[in-house]
Each structure stands twice: as C-alpha cells, then as structure tokens.
Amino acid sequence: MAVISAQPDAIVKGIAGLLNERLALPDPESPGDDPDVDRTQQVKELLEAWGASKSHGSMTSDLAKVDAENPRETFMRKRFADTLNDASEFYWLLDDTIQGDAIQRRGEVITRISYFALKTKDRTLRLRVYFNAEAKVADFIRD
C-alpha cells in the first residue's frame, strides 16, 4: 500500500488542529458568514470552467495555461466536473490572509487562502483556493 493512500496530510492537519485550534482547518459542514458572495460565485464559475477545460478571467495566466490536453489532466478535470455537477451546495468557509511571500503557487505570491465547501449527496469536500494580490486564483486543491 502506498503511503499517500494513508492520507498523511489529513493526519498531520488533524493533529495540528488538536494541538492548537488556530491551526485547525474549517469544518466543511459549517458554512461561514460569507463576506463576499460575489467572489464565492466567481470561484464557482472558475471551477466550472476548469472542469470544462476552459480558462476563466479570474485565473492567473499560469493556472489558465495548465495543459488540459494531457490525458491525466483531462481525466482529473472530467472527474472534478462530475463532482461539481452533482453538488447541491457550494459555500464559503473561511479566509486566511497571508503576509509576505512565504507561500507561492504556480509562480504567484499568495496573499489569501480561502476555503470553500462543495456538498454532494454522498460527501462534503473542502476546497482550498489560493489568491494572489490581484485577487486572481493561482491554484486550488481539494483537502
């Protein structure tokens, strides 16, 4: 069995949250009081474009240039699009403001990480979205 299938990141994040509640990831079952509903809608539209292998105006150029023709990438986007289509809810959870240039994604200095939840009939996924200083999305991952 591969070590990654044991989800070591989830274990580390869970332990960090137990040791210091400020380090805990937001509960995807508990929507926050969204401070920017328009941004949340824009992120949802970006994710829909991503799943359709299209670019979106709120993507950084490096994120928009990710090779959608690569077979693995095409498969992952299709799978993500299917999950997004099955979603009954998409909502904001939390924002983290980042100081300095300690975090970079796809060549961009990250100034904010926003957490969102995507709720389907079977599960609720937490998404981490990385924004640059121009409020463009440099990257996103599923926690």
N, C-alpha and C positions, 0 to 999 in steps of 0.2 A: 504494500500500500504506500502511495506517495505521501510524504509529509504534508504537502499542501492540502490534501483531502481531509486532514485533521483540523483544518481551519485555524492555524496558529495565530493569525492576525486577530480573529474573533476572540480567542482565548486571552491574548495579551491586552486587548482593549477592554475586555470584561474585567480582568484583574485590575487594570489601572483605574477603572471606574469604581471598583470596590475600595481601593486604597485612598483615592481622592475623588470625591464626587464631581469636582470640576472637570475631571478627565473623562467622565462617563459620556458615551455617545447618547444622543437624544433617543428616546423611546419612539419607535416608528408608529406605535399605536396611539400616541398622544399628540394630535395636531397642535401647533403653536398658534399664537395670535399673530397672523401674517402681517408684517409691517409693510409689505409691498406686493399686493395682489397682482399688479401688472407684471412685475418681474417673475412671479410664480407662473403666470400664464405664458410668458415669453420662454421660460425654461421648458415648460411642457411642449410648446411648439418646436423648440430646438430639438428636444428628444424625439419628437415625431419625425422631424426632418432627418435626424441621424438614422433612425430606423429605416427610413426610405432611401438611404444613401444619397441624401441631398445636403447642401450646405444651408446655413441659416445666418441671417445678418448679425445675430448676437454671438456667433462663433469667432474665435480668433482665427487668423489665416492658417496657422499650423494645424489646428483642430479640423478646419474645413478641408485641408489637403490630405488628411489620412486616407490611404488608398482603399477606397470602397470596392475596388475591382479584385482585391486579394480574396481568394475563396474562403479563407478562415474569417476574414473581416466581414465578408458578405453573410456568412452563416451567423456570426455573432449579432450583426445588425438585424437580421431577419428574426432571430430568436428574441431580441430585445423589442422589436416592433410588435411581435405577437404578444409579449407580456404587456406592453403599453396598451395594445388594443383590448386586452382582457381586463384592464384596470377599471375599477369603478370609482376610484378616487385618486387624486394627486394633490398633495398639500405640503406646505412649508412646515418645518420642524424647528430650525434654529440657524442662526448666523454666527460664525466666528470671524472676528476681524483679525487680520494677520499684520504684524508690524515688521518692518524691514524686508529683507529679501531672502529670508531663510527657506521659504518654500517656493519652488519653481516647478511648473508643469509645462511640457512641450515648449520650452524656451521662454515662458512668460513668468514674471514675478507675480505671485498670488497675493492679493490683498484681502480677499474674503473667501471663506469656505461656507457654503450654505448646504444645509441638509434638508432633503425632501423625502416624502414617503409616497410610495406607489402601492396602492391596495388593490389586490385581485381577490377573486373568490377563495383562493387557496392560501394566500400568504400576503404579508405586507413587507415590501422591500424598502430599505433605506438607501437613498442615493446621496452621494457627496459631490457637490458641484463646485469647481474651482474658478473663481473670477479674478481677472486682472484689474489694474487701476482704472481702466476704461469701462469697467462693468461688462466686459466680454467674457464668455465662457472659454477657458483654456482647456478644460478637461472635465470629465466626470467619471465616477466609478460607483459601483454598487457595493455597499458594505455588507 
